[in-house]
Amino acid sequence: MTAPIDRRFAPGLRPDRPLGLEIQPSERKVYDAIASALPSDWAAWHSLKIRTKPGQFAEGDFVIADPARGVLVLEVKGGAVRKEGGVWLQNGQAMKSGPLEQAHRFVKLLLAKFEERGKVAPLVGVAVAFPDTEFEVPPTQGDLEGLVLGARELPYMEEALPRLFERALPKNIWRTVSPGWIEFVHSLWCESWPAAMSLSCLVKDRGAKRVRLDAEQFGALEGILENDVVLVHGGAGTGKTLLARELARREAAAGRRVLVLTFTEALGLELAGHFDGAGSAFPVAVSPVGRWALERLRGDGFAEPERYEPEFWDRVTRLAAESAPLWEGCAFDTVVVDEGQDFGENEWRIVERCAGTGEGDGRRIWVFADDGQAFWAERRLPADFERRAVKYALKTPYRCPPGIQALAEAYVAGGWGSGGAGLEAVAREVAEGTIKIVVSGDTEPEAHAAVGREIRAAKKEGFAESDIAVVSLRGLMYPGNIAHSATLGRCVLAKATDLHNRERVICDTFLRYKGLERPVVIVADVKTDAERYNVRMNIAVSRAFGALRIVIPPKQLASDEILRRVVEIEGRGKGET
């Protein structure tokens, strides 16, 4: 369900600012030119879409309204544009149709909308803009003369716009136009723009704000740098990994030897990517703790099996932790631990061996942890470490929008409680389309087919495959896990650890995807009687920083009071009783 359409209107350019991560560079140039030159009583809209058939739209790049004259539809073509032998070429590639022809098709649909509502339309004309092409002499063909804006004309849009209207609009035609026709055009933009673009644009806009440290995080950062033993607690999405990365970078820049250890392999690989390559000025060692132990054992002649059994990594960390000689010459100045709540006794011994154990030796251990994501109850921070550590708390969530954050926190708390703020946030995002509960069939094939449909729906919303992750609540050893699928929703899938397949839809388990994030997360394989179900849900839900879809069979929904409340909200929004 989409949010109610806001039909309020005032002259000006809509949207009132360019959508930086969505708008094409060529269209941005035209947007800026129009924004600086649009007369105060004129109206203009970027990306007005009119539905042609289900799931398909025709688009007017810019639609400009002069109350005294009518409407100009401006088609934008970026790159090098030319016409040879009657064929239009863009960057050397033939277009399916010319830009004016495309604009005329849109005009036909626009006029049909007026007719459908019984309204008399204003005069409508077309023009084209080639913002990346500089013409020594503008095109002189009869159908183009006076209707083309090149790069040289954009700075003079104040003079160019009236000339375009004069040249483009039909001559010697007079009609009594229906009152409120500009507001009617605006209503068409309101109908098309949010449904087709708003969710993906909203998500990407939010995403741009998550990668910058704020005052709370800077305060913690400065304090951590002043102390050798630090424990930072923070819920999902509070910026722990971002802060850990920045600390590692600063320590390396100061000439200190830095090691960053994670529990999850995929997160370790992701972090390593930030410090690898020519763009990294200072070396930082980054590794999942199990992989770090395995590399040391290999150097000591460890016989690695051809196939890893479930107990393999426990054995690797135990053997590595027990061997002091294995770690000779492996002491770092600073050891940064992310996902500290998942480190067991053996992992902690490895941390201490890498950091040195002498008091006052100047070596540092900085640990980031989230008790809400602690899946193994028997794993705890060492009491001695907790006693010695200076503690910081990150309280502000940055990753998830408020409704998704509230849903994740409900699983940490074990329910909604008596307060209504969390449910109100969920209700807003259910209406916005950010949160959606998808009730599938009871069988695994039916549930997995529903996940595939949600992938296709997300792509129709404007998300790329690289924006989407499917997170299973079951372990990888379960034979029916959706993560064993090769394809879903007509997409080839990749695992969280497949760094060379980052452009594909990721499909993996909640534990393997812990610490990572994507704009769209689809939670699958929901089984409410699974061990530590609430922790599984908290981890999976909090991976989404934009849109969340939970695919759940009816029998499982009946056992999840938290999601049943969300479904009730969704039903009320649709007018169901």
Buried (B, 14 or more C-beta within 10 A) or exposed (E): EEBEEEEEBEBBBBBEEBBEEBBBEBBBBBBBBBBEBBBEEBBBBBBBBBBEEEEEBBBBBBBBBBBEBBBBBBBBBBBEBBBEEEEBBBEEEEBEEBBBBBBBBBBEBBBEBBEEEEBEBBBBBBBBBBBBBEBEEBBEEEEBEBBBBBBEBBEEBEEBBEBBBEBBBEEEEEEEBBEEBBBBBBBBBBBBBBBBBBBBBBBBBBBEEBEEBEEBBEEBBEEBBEEBBBBBBBBBBBBBBBBBBBBBBBBBEEEBBBBBBBBBBBBBBBBBEBBEEEEEEBEBBBBBBBBBBBEBBEEEEBEEEEEEEEEBBBBBBBBBBEBEEBBEEBBBBBBBBBBBBBBBEBBBBBBBBBBBEEEEEEBBBBBBBBEBBBBBEEBBBBEEBEEBBBEBEBEEBBBBBBBBBBBBBBBBBEEBEEEEEBBEBBBBBBBBBBBBBBBBEEEBEEBBBBBBBBBBBBBEBBBBBBBBBBBBBBBBEBEEBBBEBEEBBEBEBBBBBBEEBEEBBBBBBBBBBBBBBBBBBBBBBBBBEBEEBBBBBBBBBBBBBBBBBBBBBEEBBEBBEBBEBBBEBBEEEEEEE
